[in-house]
Amino acid sequence: MKRISSLPSFERMLGSLGLTLIVLIGWACDQQTQDSRTLPARARRIVAWLVIEAVTAIGWVFDRFAPIDAKAATGRAVDHRHPMPGERP
């Protein structure tokens, strides 16, 4: 098992970002399940919806910019991910 102090700073940053996004999603889901009859409760639900959408967008961006194999046998960059619907391989 690796010690936390031996991880590179970029991995620590990604881990901290992931934990922050998990906490935000937890808060947003809690807000979405509460009753929204008052104006402040409606505002919290709208903010929660925006948080969920923003976290989804961040996940999509990280997925699209996943590492690619730049040292393939063909001498050019190869993306091993499956294309999304509507994309050309």
SENU-221961 format. One record per residue (C-alpha): residue in one letter; x, y, z. Coordinates in nm, 3 decimals. Each point is the difference from the previous one (the first is absolute). Layout:
   r         X         Y         Z
   A         X         Y         Z
...
This chain:
   r         X         Y         Z
   M     0.000     0.000     0.000
   K     0.128     0.347    -0.089
   R     0.032     0.263     0.266
   I    -0.190     0.321    -0.065
   S     0.318     0.203     0.040
   S     0.165    -0.193    -0.288
   L    -0.271     0.081    -0.256
   P     0.079     0.271    -0.253
   S    -0.173     0.331     0.054
   F    -0.213    -0.040    -0.315
   E    -0.148    -0.324     0.131
   R    -0.069     0.164     0.335
   M    -0.173     0.288    -0.178
   L    -0.218    -0.241    -0.199
   G    -0.084    -0.193     0.317
   S    -0.098     0.319     0.181
   L    -0.209     0.109    -0.297
   G    -0.174    -0.338    -0.005
   L    -0.081     0.015     0.371
   T    -0.131     0.355    -0.037
   L    -0.224    -0.106    -0.288
   I    -0.133    -0.294     0.203
   V    -0.089     0.234     0.288
   L    -0.168     0.244    -0.242
   I    -0.204    -0.280    -0.159
   G    -0.104    -0.123     0.345
   W    -0.117     0.349     0.098
   A    -0.179     0.051    -0.332
   C    -0.183    -0.333     0.020
   D    -0.111     0.083     0.355
   Q    -0.136     0.336    -0.119
   Q    -0.183    -0.162    -0.292
   T    -0.191    -0.236     0.229
   Q    -0.126     0.271     0.239
   D    -0.333     0.177    -0.028
   S     0.017     0.322    -0.204
   R    -0.307     0.204     0.094
   T     0.191     0.309     0.110
   L     0.205     0.234    -0.216
   P     0.334    -0.076     0.175
   A    -0.063    -0.375    -0.038
   R    -0.069     0.045    -0.372
   A     0.321     0.201    -0.035
   R     0.196    -0.277     0.175
   R    -0.153    -0.257    -0.235
   I     0.100     0.207    -0.304
   V     0.356     0.036     0.133
   A     0.007    -0.375     0.074
   W    -0.112    -0.075    -0.355
   L     0.273     0.227    -0.136
   V     0.259    -0.173     0.220
   I    -0.104    -0.341    -0.131
   E     0.018     0.122    -0.359
   A     0.341     0.163     0.059
   V     0.144    -0.318     0.154
   T    -0.134    -0.196    -0.296
   A     0.172     0.241    -0.238
   I     0.328    -0.024     0.192
   G    -0.019    -0.379    -0.019
   W    -0.064     0.014    -0.373
   V     0.300     0.230    -0.053
   F     0.230    -0.230     0.200
   D    -0.130    -0.297    -0.195
   R     0.057     0.167    -0.336
   F     0.354     0.107     0.090
   A     0.107    -0.338     0.138
   P     0.361    -0.094    -0.070
   I     0.072    -0.143    -0.343
   D     0.282    -0.229    -0.107
   A     0.246     0.229    -0.178
   K     0.261    -0.274    -0.055
   A    -0.203    -0.247    -0.204
   A     0.164    -0.240    -0.245
   T    -0.139     0.206    -0.288
   G     0.196     0.306     0.112
   R    -0.308     0.214     0.052
   A    -0.231     0.063     0.292
   V    -0.262    -0.266     0.058
   D    -0.315     0.051     0.204
   H    -0.114    -0.332     0.150
   R    -0.335     0.132     0.118
   H    -0.317    -0.101    -0.179
   P    -0.158     0.283    -0.200
   M    -0.310     0.159     0.145
   P    -0.325    -0.031    -0.196
   G     0.016     0.228    -0.303
   E     0.381     0.025    -0.001
   R     0.221    -0.141    -0.270
   P     0.266    -0.245     0.120
